[in-house]
Amino acid sequence: MNGLETSKNLTVSKKERKSKISKNSSLWWMYLPALLAVSFFIIYPFLNGLKISFTNWNGFSQSYDYVGFKQYTRMLTDPDTWLVVKNTLIYGIGSTVFQNIIGLLYALLLNQSIRFKALTRTIVYLPVIISPLIMGYIWYFFFAFNGGALNDVLVLFGLEKINALGNPDLNIWIIVFVNTYQFVGIAMIIFLAGLQSIGRDFYEAAQIDGATPFQQFKNITLPLLMPSITINMVINIIGGLKLFDVIISLTGGGPGNASQSMSTFMYDLYFLRQDAGYAATQGVLMAVIILILSLAALIYFKRQEVEA
């Protein structure tokens, strides 16, 4: 009897394993459309761009020559490269810091019982649905030297006009401000969802122990909000480092290359200077920078997460 029961159990376990394998294989087929889309729209263009970075292609001709690492040597010795890298890091890191701080403050406010909560949330999130190019033009007419609202107000009070968009020390931070203003609503929504997932029991226990509001925020809210911080950090870093539309509409990358990001610099190289090989080289550098910074942020903040 024991032998029969053992053989029956073995047969049942084999059937269960087969059913699990068949289910897993069917799940893999569900991933296929996404894998094909990623391969076609991301992996293939990147590999093609990597190939072009070893050529002197002008972007239009049917033929080109392979020049080895000549474009990479040129990139490393080009002062414009380091200028646009510096600007790109300011856009990426600056926007990330401001979006997370302001978004968290908005979320903390909207997590309270206040009047017009839904209206406030809508107003803060509304700029997200506007095209970044249009948003840049809206703010252009505020900061423009001639006819800009800011200078009209300054003249009204007897003050001198300022060329904010033409000042290399100022226009970079104006771009950071506009990008932060537009996308802070995304950070707010993610933080708000994280705050609402934290149980009230933690705060009630802390209040019984005599913890101050700051201590509650430091020891309860912030640690349990780390998954939301991780998501926001990675999304904002990638978005800020790829900044393009707002720069085009606000400054066009000028004066000179003073406010160029790596994205706008590549656009300028490819379409205006007809230097596609060098543009592809800049693209490879930008991809490496985005990969390093986003992975570093992901790994660091993932390690800070705690379980509720």
PyMOL commands that set and color helices and strands:
alter all, ss='L'
color gray80, all
select helices_A, chain A and resi 2-52+70-77+79-110+117-129+132-143+149-156+168-196+200-208+213-224+226-241+245-250+262-272+276-304
alter helices_A, ss='H'
color red, helices_A
deselect
rebuild
show_as cartoon
